[in-house]
């Protein structure tokens, strides 16, 4: 995992521990989905200390946070994509060949 559960909890303003394992699963799912989207392992983009660039860490937070907030595929309210959101962070890292 490139971000910690505590990091994601700060991002989501969560101050309890009951969902820690679920958040761990969401981080793993987000990182896997990002790797598939950018068509390369995140490890290829990490520095020598194993840290991801800040844009990719934010992408993991945004995607995992979206999974946490929207646990089902159905939405009951009108929604729209936030400009300069997840796609903006990831498209520049996508490997096209």
Phi, psi and omega in degrees: 000136182265343170235153182270164175298319179298322177298312179295322178297321176297318179299322184265002183056045177260128181239026177230165187254357186298331183261012186303315180294320177298318178296323176300315178297322179293322177297315178300316179296318180296315180296319178296317180296321179295317178301318178294320182293315182274356174060039174196152179293143176298331179299334177292338185255355179282153177281184183297337179269002179084016180265138176278155170301152186300328180294323179286324175297319178294323178298319177298315179300314183296314183291314178297321177296322176295319176298321181292316183285330184236084188280350180235157182285350181264138176244140182250005177230156177293136180226160176213156180289139177283128178302144180059039179269221187301314181300318179301319180291326188265330188299326181289343179262354184293130179274121188262001179235000000 
